[in-house]
Amino acid sequence: MKKFIYLILFPFLIVPLGTYANENFSVEIEALTLVMEKYKEETQSNIELKTNNKKPTYLALKQDECNATVKVTEKTGLEVVNIESFDVNVCKREVYKVIN
């Protein structure tokens, strides 16, 4: 009988944990979306990217409620070809490229 009660109650314990994920990571998710849109526009005009089979990897780091830093790394297999950083203001929907 205890197993039956645990089986019924278990899904209700898991559901609330999943609902807070988007609230906690909303700045990072929005920053990644903005950078991916901008980065996609830049790379579509670059024919070299299509021939070398470069694959971008994205990493977002939250700074505060409106700002985040996104790093884009391009790899061909094990070789890192290019690393770019972007400062993103989610509240104003602005993306700034960081020049190193």
Backbone atoms as SQL, in Angstrom:
CREATE TABLE atoms (id INTEGER PRIMARY KEY, chain TEXT, resi INTEGER, resn TEXT, atom TEXT, x REAL, y REAL, z REAL);
INSERT INTO atoms VALUES
  (1, 'A', 1, 'MET', 'N', 0.812, -1.190, 0.000),
  (2, 'A', 1, 'MET', 'CA', 0.000, 0.000, 0.000),
  (3, 'A', 1, 'MET', 'C', 0.864, 1.266, 0.000),
  (4, 'A', 2, 'LYS', 'N', 2.003, 1.229, 0.733),
  (5, 'A', 2, 'LYS', 'CA', 2.896, 2.388, 0.755),
  (6, 'A', 2, 'LYS', 'C', 3.474, 2.660, -0.626),
  (7, 'A', 3, 'LYS', 'N', 3.794, 1.602, -1.343),
  (8, 'A', 3, 'LYS', 'CA', 4.340, 1.781, -2.692),
  (9, 'A', 3, 'LYS', 'C', 3.326, 2.446, -3.602),
  (10, 'A', 4, 'PHE', 'N', 2.081, 2.107, -3.451),
  (11, 'A', 4, 'PHE', 'CA', 1.029, 2.708, -4.263),
  (12, 'A', 4, 'PHE', 'C', 0.899, 4.203, -3.957),
  (13, 'A', 5, 'ILE', 'N', 0.973, 4.577, -2.702),
  (14, 'A', 5, 'ILE', 'CA', 0.888, 5.995, -2.312),
  (15, 'A', 5, 'ILE', 'C', 2.097, 6.766, -2.841),
  (16, 'A', 6, 'TYR', 'N', 3.297, 6.175, -2.735),
  (17, 'A', 6, 'TYR', 'CA', 4.492, 6.822, -3.262),
  (18, 'A', 6, 'TYR', 'C', 4.410, 6.980, -4.779),
  (19, 'A', 7, 'LEU', 'N', 3.849, 6.012, -5.442),
  (20, 'A', 7, 'LEU', 'CA', 3.699, 6.069, -6.887),
  (21, 'A', 7, 'LEU', 'C', 2.777, 7.203, -7.292),
  (22, 'A', 8, 'ILE', 'N', 1.753, 7.452, -6.530),
  (23, 'A', 8, 'ILE', 'CA', 0.806, 8.531, -6.826),
  (24, 'A', 8, 'ILE', 'C', 1.411, 9.900, -6.491),
  (25, 'A', 9, 'LEU', 'N', 2.129, 10.018, -5.388),
  (26, 'A', 9, 'LEU', 'CA', 2.660, 11.298, -4.933),
  (27, 'A', 9, 'LEU', 'C', 3.954, 11.715, -5.636),
  (28, 'A', 10, 'PHE', 'N', 4.697, 10.774, -6.162),
  (29, 'A', 10, 'PHE', 'CA', 5.989, 11.074, -6.782),
  (30, 'A', 10, 'PHE', 'C', 5.909, 12.109, -7.907),
  (31, 'A', 11, 'PRO', 'N', 4.981, 12.001, -8.864),
  (32, 'A', 11, 'PRO', 'CA', 4.923, 13.025, -9.924),
  (33, 'A', 11, 'PRO', 'C', 4.637, 14.427, -9.400),
  (34, 'A', 12, 'PHE', 'N', 3.901, 14.556, -8.332),
  (35, 'A', 12, 'PHE', 'CA', 3.594, 15.875, -7.789),
  (36, 'A', 12, 'PHE', 'C', 4.802, 16.519, -7.115),
  (37, 'A', 13, 'LEU', 'N', 5.759, 15.725, -6.697),
  (38, 'A', 13, 'LEU', 'CA', 6.978, 16.263, -6.123),
  (39, 'A', 13, 'LEU', 'C', 7.937, 16.762, -7.199),
  (40, 'A', 14, 'ILE', 'N', 7.902, 16.154, -8.353),
  (41, 'A', 14, 'ILE', 'CA', 8.802, 16.506, -9.451),
  (42, 'A', 14, 'ILE', 'C', 8.313, 17.720, -10.230),
  (43, 'A', 15, 'VAL', 'N', 7.041, 17.860, -10.471),
  (44, 'A', 15, 'VAL', 'CA', 6.485, 18.915, -11.322),
  (45, 'A', 15, 'VAL', 'C', 6.857, 20.315, -10.860),
  (46, 'A', 16, 'PRO', 'N', 6.761, 20.679, -9.592),
  (47, 'A', 16, 'PRO', 'CA', 7.115, 22.048, -9.204),
  (48, 'A', 16, 'PRO', 'C', 8.581, 22.395, -9.449),
  (49, 'A', 17, 'LEU', 'N', 9.484, 21.431, -9.405),
  (50, 'A', 17, 'LEU', 'CA', 10.890, 21.713, -9.643),
  (51, 'A', 17, 'LEU', 'C', 11.134, 22.161, -11.078),
  (52, 'A', 18, 'GLY', 'N', 10.454, 21.586, -12.033),
  (53, 'A', 18, 'GLY', 'CA', 10.641, 21.928, -13.436),
  (54, 'A', 18, 'GLY', 'C', 10.046, 23.255, -13.826),
  (55, 'A', 19, 'THR', 'N', 9.089, 23.759, -13.091),
  (56, 'A', 19, 'THR', 'CA', 8.426, 25.003, -13.477),
  (57, 'A', 19, 'THR', 'C', 9.266, 26.234, -13.178),
  (58, 'A', 20, 'TYR', 'N', 10.231, 26.153, -12.287),
  (59, 'A', 20, 'TYR', 'CA', 11.041, 27.306, -11.940),
  (60, 'A', 20, 'TYR', 'C', 12.293, 27.453, -12.798),
  (61, 'A', 21, 'ALA', 'N', 12.586, 26.507, -13.637),
  (62, 'A', 21, 'ALA', 'CA', 13.810, 26.546, -14.434),
  (63, 'A', 21, 'ALA', 'C', 13.823, 27.728, -15.386),
  (64, 'A', 22, 'ASN', 'N', 12.750, 27.984, -16.096),
  (65, 'A', 22, 'ASN', 'CA', 12.726, 29.090, -17.040),
  (66, 'A', 22, 'ASN', 'C', 12.800, 30.439, -16.342),
  (67, 'A', 23, 'GLU', 'N', 12.239, 30.552, -15.141),
  (68, 'A', 23, 'GLU', 'CA', 12.320, 31.801, -14.399),
  (69, 'A', 23, 'GLU', 'C', 13.746, 32.063, -13.932),
  (70, 'A', 24, 'ASN', 'N', 14.458, 31.041, -13.516),
  (71, 'A', 24, 'ASN', 'CA', 15.822, 31.208, -13.032),
  (72, 'A', 24, 'ASN', 'C', 16.802, 31.517, -14.156),
  (73, 'A', 25, 'PHE', 'N', 16.576, 30.986, -15.332),
  (74, 'A', 25, 'PHE', 'CA', 17.509, 31.130, -16.439),
  (75, 'A', 25, 'PHE', 'C', 16.936, 31.973, -17.584),
  (76, 'A', 26, 'SER', 'N', 15.965, 32.809, -17.314),
  (77, 'A', 26, 'SER', 'CA', 15.317, 33.563, -18.384),
  (78, 'A', 26, 'SER', 'C', 16.269, 34.541, -19.059),
  (79, 'A', 27, 'VAL', 'N', 17.175, 35.171, -18.291),
  (80, 'A', 27, 'VAL', 'CA', 18.125, 36.121, -18.882),
  (81, 'A', 27, 'VAL', 'C', 19.085, 35.393, -19.813),
  (82, 'A', 28, 'GLU', 'N', 19.590, 34.247, -19.380),
  (83, 'A', 28, 'GLU', 'CA', 20.518, 33.492, -20.215),
  (84, 'A', 28, 'GLU', 'C', 19.848, 32.976, -21.493),
  (85, 'A', 29, 'ILE', 'N', 18.622, 32.499, -21.350),
  (86, 'A', 29, 'ILE', 'CA', 17.899, 31.964, -22.510),
  (87, 'A', 29, 'ILE', 'C', 17.643, 33.066, -23.529),
  (88, 'A', 30, 'GLU', 'N', 17.194, 34.223, -23.058),
  (89, 'A', 30, 'GLU', 'CA', 16.917, 35.344, -23.963),
  (90, 'A', 30, 'GLU', 'C', 18.208, 35.842, -24.606),
  (91, 'A', 31, 'ALA', 'N', 19.307, 35.912, -23.844),
  (92, 'A', 31, 'ALA', 'CA', 20.589, 36.351, -24.393),
  (93, 'A', 31, 'ALA', 'C', 21.080, 35.392, -25.469),
  (94, 'A', 32, 'LEU', 'N', 20.966, 34.096, -25.221),
  (95, 'A', 32, 'LEU', 'CA', 21.366, 33.107, -26.230),
  (96, 'A', 32, 'LEU', 'C', 20.537, 33.235, -27.493),
  (97, 'A', 33, 'THR', 'N', 19.242, 33.452, -27.331),
  (98, 'A', 33, 'THR', 'CA', 18.365, 33.598, -28.495),
  (99, 'A', 33, 'THR', 'C', 18.754, 34.808, -29.329),
  (100, 'A', 34, 'LEU', 'N', 19.020, 35.935, -28.678),
  (101, 'A', 34, 'LEU', 'CA', 19.409, 37.144, -29.407),
  (102, 'A', 34, 'LEU', 'C', 20.739, 36.970, -30.137),
  (103, 'A', 35, 'VAL', 'N', 21.707, 36.361, -29.475),
  (104, 'A', 35, 'VAL', 'CA', 23.018, 36.163, -30.112),
  (105, 'A', 35, 'VAL', 'C', 22.919, 35.164, -31.252),
  (106, 'A', 36, 'MET', 'N', 22.157, 34.099, -31.071),
  (107, 'A', 36, 'MET', 'CA', 22.010, 33.109, -32.145),
  (108, 'A', 36, 'MET', 'C', 21.376, 33.731, -33.379),
  (109, 'A', 37, 'GLU', 'N', 20.393, 34.600, -33.186),
  (110, 'A', 37, 'GLU', 'CA', 19.775, 35.281, -34.331),
  (111, 'A', 37, 'GLU', 'C', 20.790, 36.165, -35.039),
  (112, 'A', 38, 'LYS', 'N', 21.550, 36.958, -34.281),
  (113, 'A', 38, 'LYS', 'CA', 22.539, 37.848, -34.882),
  (114, 'A', 38, 'LYS', 'C', 23.677, 37.055, -35.525),
  (115, 'A', 39, 'TYR', 'N', 24.162, 36.040, -34.823),
  (116, 'A', 39, 'TYR', 'CA', 25.278, 35.241, -35.318),
  (117, 'A', 39, 'TYR', 'C', 24.886, 34.480, -36.584),
  (118, 'A', 40, 'LYS', 'N', 23.639, 34.026, -36.642),
  (119, 'A', 40, 'LYS', 'CA', 23.147, 33.308, -37.825),
  (120, 'A', 40, 'LYS', 'C', 23.153, 34.220, -39.042),
  (121, 'A', 41, 'GLU', 'N', 22.762, 35.485, -38.865),
  (122, 'A', 41, 'GLU', 'CA', 22.768, 36.446, -39.972),
  (123, 'A', 41, 'GLU', 'C', 24.186, 36.685, -40.471),
  (124, 'A', 42, 'GLU', 'N', 25.148, 36.799, -39.534),
  (125, 'A', 42, 'GLU', 'CA', 26.536, 37.045, -39.915),
  (126, 'A', 42, 'GLU', 'C', 27.137, 35.859, -40.660),
  (127, 'A', 43, 'THR', 'N', 26.838, 34.650, -40.213),
  (128, 'A', 43, 'THR', 'CA', 27.463, 33.474, -40.819),
  (129, 'A', 43, 'THR', 'C', 26.812, 33.059, -42.130),
  (130, 'A', 44, 'GLN', 'N', 25.577, 33.450, -42.356),
  (131, 'A', 44, 'GLN', 'CA', 24.947, 33.096, -43.626),
  (132, 'A', 44, 'GLN', 'C', 25.604, 33.827, -44.783),
  (133, 'A', 45, 'SER', 'N', 26.124, 35.022, -44.517),
  (134, 'A', 45, 'SER', 'CA', 26.805, 35.760, -45.574),
  (135, 'A', 45, 'SER', 'C', 28.224, 35.258, -45.797),
  (136, 'A', 46, 'ASN', 'N', 28.756, 34.465, -44.873),
  (137, 'A', 46, 'ASN', 'CA', 30.115, 33.945, -44.965),
  (138, 'A', 46, 'ASN', 'C', 30.091, 32.557, -45.600),
  (139, 'A', 47, 'ILE', 'N', 30.535, 32.441, -46.844),
  (140, 'A', 47, 'ILE', 'CA', 30.507, 31.168, -47.568),
  (141, 'A', 47, 'ILE', 'C', 31.559, 30.213, -47.009),
  (142, 'A', 48, 'GLU', 'N', 32.657, 30.729, -46.481),
  (143, 'A', 48, 'GLU', 'CA', 33.731, 29.899, -45.949),
  (144, 'A', 48, 'GLU', 'C', 33.237, 29.010, -44.809),
  (145, 'A', 49, 'LEU', 'N', 32.293, 29.480, -44.008),
  (146, 'A', 49, 'LEU', 'CA', 31.775, 28.705, -42.887),
  (147, 'A', 49, 'LEU', 'C', 31.102, 27.424, -43.368),
  (148, 'A', 50, 'LYS', 'N', 30.384, 27.504, -44.473),
  (149, 'A', 50, 'LYS', 'CA', 29.672, 26.339, -44.977),
  (150, 'A', 50, 'LYS', 'C', 30.624, 25.280, -45.531),
  (151, 'A', 51, 'THR', 'N', 31.738, 25.698, -46.104),
  (152, 'A', 51, 'THR', 'CA', 32.649, 24.731, -46.704),
  (153, 'A', 51, 'THR', 'C', 33.566, 24.077, -45.676),
  (154, 'A', 52, 'ASN', 'N', 33.882, 24.765, -44.560),
  (155, 'A', 52, 'ASN', 'CA', 34.791, 24.206, -43.561),
  (156, 'A', 52, 'ASN', 'C', 34.079, 23.408, -42.481),
  (157, 'A', 53, 'ASN', 'N', 32.755, 23.401, -42.486),
  (158, 'A', 53, 'ASN', 'CA', 31.959, 22.623, -41.526),
  (159, 'A', 53, 'ASN', 'C', 32.260, 23.021, -40.084),
  (160, 'A', 54, 'LYS', 'N', 32.307, 24.327, -39.798),
  (161, 'A', 54, 'LYS', 'CA', 32.515, 24.825, -38.444),
  (162, 'A', 54, 'LYS', 'C', 31.202, 24.745, -37.683),
  (163, 'A', 55, 'LYS', 'N', 31.289, 24.341, -36.417),
  (164, 'A', 55, 'LYS', 'CA', 30.087, 24.230, -35.592),
  (165, 'A', 55, 'LYS', 'C', 30.229, 25.133, -34.375),
  (166, 'A', 56, 'PRO', 'N', 29.322, 26.114, -34.206),
  (167, 'A', 56, 'PRO', 'CA', 29.438, 27.009, -33.052),
  (168, 'A', 56, 'PRO', 'C', 28.886, 26.387, -31.774),
  (169, 'A', 57, 'THR', 'N', 29.517, 26.730, -30.652),
  (170, 'A', 57, 'THR', 'CA', 29.069, 26.338, -29.325),
  (171, 'A', 57, 'THR', 'C', 28.832, 27.613, -28.527),
  (172, 'A', 58, 'TYR', 'N', 27.710, 27.692, -27.822),
  (173, 'A', 58, 'TYR', 'CA', 27.316, 28.902, -27.111),
  (174, 'A', 58, 'TYR', 'C', 27.370, 28.686, -25.600),
  (175, 'A', 59, 'LEU', 'N', 27.816, 29.728, -24.859),
  (176, 'A', 59, 'LEU', 'CA', 27.849, 29.703, -23.403),
  (177, 'A', 59, 'LEU', 'C', 27.374, 31.061, -22.910),
  (178, 'A', 60, 'ALA', 'N', 26.360, 31.079, -22.046),
  (179, 'A', 60, 'ALA', 'CA', 25.813, 32.326, -21.508),
  (180, 'A', 60, 'ALA', 'C', 26.090, 32.419, -20.022),
  (181, 'A', 61, 'LEU', 'N', 26.514, 33.611, -19.586),
  (182, 'A', 61, 'LEU', 'CA', 26.780, 33.876, -18.180),
  (183, 'A', 61, 'LEU', 'C', 25.988, 35.117, -17.767),
  (184, 'A', 62, 'LYS', 'N', 25.151, 34.973, -16.762),
  (185, 'A', 62, 'LYS', 'CA', 24.309, 36.070, -16.304),
  (186, 'A', 62, 'LYS', 'C', 25.123, 37.037, -15.447),
  (187, 'A', 63, 'GLN', 'N', 24.970, 38.356, -15.709),
  (188, 'A', 63, 'GLN', 'CA', 25.637, 39.374, -14.908),
  (189, 'A', 63, 'GLN', 'C', 24.666, 40.001, -13.909),
  (190, 'A', 64, 'ASP', 'N', 23.477, 40.377, -14.396),
  (191, 'A', 64, 'ASP', 'CA', 22.417, 40.890, -13.524),
  (192, 'A', 64, 'ASP', 'C', 21.081, 40.609, -14.191),
  (193, 'A', 65, 'GLU', 'N', 20.033, 41.297, -13.786),
  (194, 'A', 65, 'GLU', 'CA', 18.689, 40.995, -14.291),
  (195, 'A', 65, 'GLU', 'C', 18.494, 41.357, -15.760),
  (196, 'A', 66, 'CYS', 'N', 19.339, 42.227, -16.306),
  (197, 'A', 66, 'CYS', 'CA', 19.187, 42.634, -17.705),
  (198, 'A', 66, 'CYS', 'C', 20.382, 42.274, -18.581),
  (199, 'A', 67, 'ASN', 'N', 21.536, 42.004, -18.002),
  (200, 'A', 67, 'ASN', 'CA', 22.759, 41.818, -18.784),
  (201, 'A', 67, 'ASN', 'C', 23.311, 40.410, -18.660),
  (202, 'A', 68, 'ALA', 'N', 23.914, 39.961, -19.756),
  (203, 'A', 68, 'ALA', 'CA', 24.567, 38.655, -19.794),
  (204, 'A', 68, 'ALA', 'C', 25.722, 38.711, -20.784),
  (205, 'A', 69, 'THR', 'N', 26.663, 37.809, -20.623),
  (206, 'A', 69, 'THR', 'CA', 27.778, 37.663, -21.553),
  (207, 'A', 69, 'THR', 'C', 27.624, 36.324, -22.252),
  (208, 'A', 70, 'VAL', 'N', 27.743, 36.339, -23.571),
  (209, 'A', 70, 'VAL', 'CA', 27.631, 35.108, -24.364),
  (210, 'A', 70, 'VAL', 'C', 28.935, 34.907, -25.107),
  (211, 'A', 71, 'LYS', 'N', 29.505, 33.721, -24.977),
  (212, 'A', 71, 'LYS', 'CA', 30.730, 33.379, -25.695),
  (213, 'A', 71, 'LYS', 'C', 30.397, 32.336, -26.757),
  (214, 'A', 72, 'VAL', 'N', 30.855, 32.598, -27.977),
  (215, 'A', 72, 'VAL', 'CA', 30.625, 31.686, -29.099),
  (216, 'A', 72, 'VAL', 'C', 31.979, 31.125, -29.524),
  (217, 'A', 73, 'THR', 'N', 32.087, 29.807, -29.502),
  (218, 'A', 73, 'THR', 'CA', 33.313, 29.124, -29.892),
  (219, 'A', 73, 'THR', 'C', 33.020, 28.280, -31.119),
  (220, 'A', 74, 'GLU', 'N', 33.824, 28.460, -32.164),
  (221, 'A', 74, 'GLU', 'CA', 33.677, 27.648, -33.379),
  (222, 'A', 74, 'GLU', 'C', 34.730, 26.554, -33.362),
  (223, 'A', 75, 'LYS', 'N', 34.298, 25.343, -33.650),
  (224, 'A', 75, 'LYS', 'CA', 35.207, 24.203, -33.658),
  (225, 'A', 75, 'LYS', 'C', 35.060, 23.419, -34.953),
  (226, 'A', 76, 'THR', 'N', 36.165, 22.892, -35.428),
  (227, 'A', 76, 'THR', 'CA', 36.154, 21.909, -36.507),
  (228, 'A', 76, 'THR', 'C', 36.802, 20.660, -35.933),
  (229, 'A', 77, 'GLY', 'N', 35.980, 19.729, -35.506),
  (230, 'A', 77, 'GLY', 'CA', 36.512, 18.547, -34.831),
  (231, 'A', 77, 'GLY', 'C', 37.028, 18.921, -33.454),
  (232, 'A', 78, 'LEU', 'N', 38.306, 18.723, -33.208),
  (233, 'A', 78, 'LEU', 'CA', 38.911, 19.070, -31.924),
  (234, 'A', 78, 'LEU', 'C', 39.588, 20.435, -31.932),
  (235, 'A', 79, 'GLU', 'N', 39.728, 21.034, -33.094),
  (236, 'A', 79, 'GLU', 'CA', 40.442, 22.301, -33.227),
  (237, 'A', 79, 'GLU', 'C', 39.497, 23.480, -32.989),
  (238, 'A', 80, 'VAL', 'N', 39.872, 24.382, -32.080),
  (239, 'A', 80, 'VAL', 'CA', 39.111, 25.607, -31.839),
  (240, 'A', 80, 'VAL', 'C', 39.572, 26.638, -32.856),
  (241, 'A', 81, 'VAL', 'N', 38.646, 27.104, -33.690),
  (242, 'A', 81, 'VAL', 'CA', 38.981, 28.005, -34.776),
  (243, 'A', 81, 'VAL', 'C', 38.810, 29.458, -34.367),
  (244, 'A', 82, 'ASN', 'N', 37.713, 29.779, -33.662),
  (245, 'A', 82, 'ASN', 'CA', 37.393, 31.167, -33.397),
  (246, 'A', 82, 'ASN', 'C', 36.609, 31.272, -32.088),
  (247, 'A', 83, 'ILE', 'N', 36.904, 32.304, -31.294),
  (248, 'A', 83, 'ILE', 'CA', 36.149, 32.578, -30.083),
  (249, 'A', 83, 'ILE', 'C', 35.706, 34.036, -30.130),
  (250, 'A', 84, 'GLU', 'N', 34.409, 34.269, -29.971),
  (251, 'A', 84, 'GLU', 'CA', 33.864, 35.620, -29.950),
  (252, 'A', 84, 'GLU', 'C', 33.028, 35.808, -28.698),
  (253, 'A', 85, 'SER', 'N', 33.049, 37.016, -28.145),
  (254, 'A', 85, 'SER', 'CA', 32.256, 37.329, -26.961),
  (255, 'A', 85, 'SER', 'C', 31.268, 38.444, -27.286),
  (256, 'A', 86, 'PHE', 'N', 30.100, 38.351, -26.682),
  (257, 'A', 86, 'PHE', 'CA', 29.060, 39.346, -26.868),
  (258, 'A', 86, 'PHE', 'C', 28.514, 39.771, -25.513),
  (259, 'A', 87, 'ASP', 'N', 28.328, 41.076, -25.326),
  (260, 'A', 87, 'ASP', 'CA', 27.597, 41.584, -24.172),
  (261, 'A', 87, 'ASP', 'C', 26.175, 41.838, -24.633),
  (262, 'A', 88, 'VAL', 'N', 25.214, 41.290, -23.899),
  (263, 'A', 88, 'VAL', 'CA', 23.813, 41.366, -24.304),
  (264, 'A', 88, 'VAL', 'C', 23.019, 42.073, -23.214),
  (265, 'A', 89, 'ASN', 'N', 22.238, 43.073, -23.623),
  (266, 'A', 89, 'ASN', 'CA', 21.289, 43.714, -22.725),
  (267, 'A', 89, 'ASN', 'C', 19.911, 43.206, -23.125),
  (268, 'A', 90, 'VAL', 'N', 19.350, 42.333, -22.312),
  (269, 'A', 90, 'VAL', 'CA', 18.082, 41.679, -22.629),
  (270, 'A', 90, 'VAL', 'C', 16.922, 42.667, -22.537),
  (271, 'A', 91, 'CYS', 'N', 16.984, 43.595, -21.580),
  (272, 'A', 91, 'CYS', 'CA', 15.889, 44.554, -21.398),
  (273, 'A', 91, 'CYS', 'C', 15.730, 45.463, -22.624),
  (274, 'A', 92, 'LYS', 'N', 16.854, 45.889, -23.197),
  (275, 'A', 92, 'LYS', 'CA', 16.820, 46.750, -24.386),
  (276, 'A', 92, 'LYS', 'C', 16.922, 45.949, -25.680),
  (277, 'A', 93, 'ARG', 'N', 17.156, 44.618, -25.577),
  (278, 'A', 93, 'ARG', 'CA', 17.308, 43.724, -26.723),
  (279, 'A', 93, 'ARG', 'C', 18.460, 44.175, -27.628),
  (280, 'A', 94, 'GLU', 'N', 19.601, 44.500, -27.004),
  (281, 'A', 94, 'GLU', 'CA', 20.777, 44.953, -27.732),
  (282, 'A', 94, 'GLU', 'C', 21.913, 43.949, -27.562),
  (283, 'A', 95, 'VAL', 'N', 22.681, 43.751, -28.640),
  (284, 'A', 95, 'VAL', 'CA', 23.822, 42.834, -28.626),
  (285, 'A', 95, 'VAL', 'C', 25.061, 43.622, -29.041),
  (286, 'A', 96, 'TYR', 'N', 26.089, 43.590, -28.197),
  (287, 'A', 96, 'TYR', 'CA', 27.354, 44.286, -28.474),
  (288, 'A', 96, 'TYR', 'C', 28.461, 43.260, -28.571),
  (289, 'A', 97, 'LYS', 'N', 29.241, 43.329, -29.614),
  (290, 'A', 97, 'LYS', 'CA', 30.378, 42.422, -29.791),
  (291, 'A', 97, 'LYS', 'C', 31.562, 42.957, -29.010),
  (292, 'A', 98, 'VAL', 'N', 32.199, 42.104, -28.224),
  (293, 'A', 98, 'VAL', 'CA', 33.382, 42.483, -27.448),
  (294, 'A', 98, 'VAL', 'C', 34.606, 42.219, -28.299),
  (295, 'A', 99, 'ILE', 'N', 35.430, 43.253, -28.462),
  (296, 'A', 99, 'ILE', 'CA', 36.644, 43.122, -29.259),
  (297, 'A', 99, 'ILE', 'C', 37.804, 42.886, -28.309),
  (298, 'A', 100, 'ASN', 'N', 38.510, 41.777, -28.521),
  (299, 'A', 100, 'ASN', 'CA', 39.655, 41.428, -27.649),
  (300, 'A', 100, 'ASN', 'C', 40.934, 41.959, -28.230);
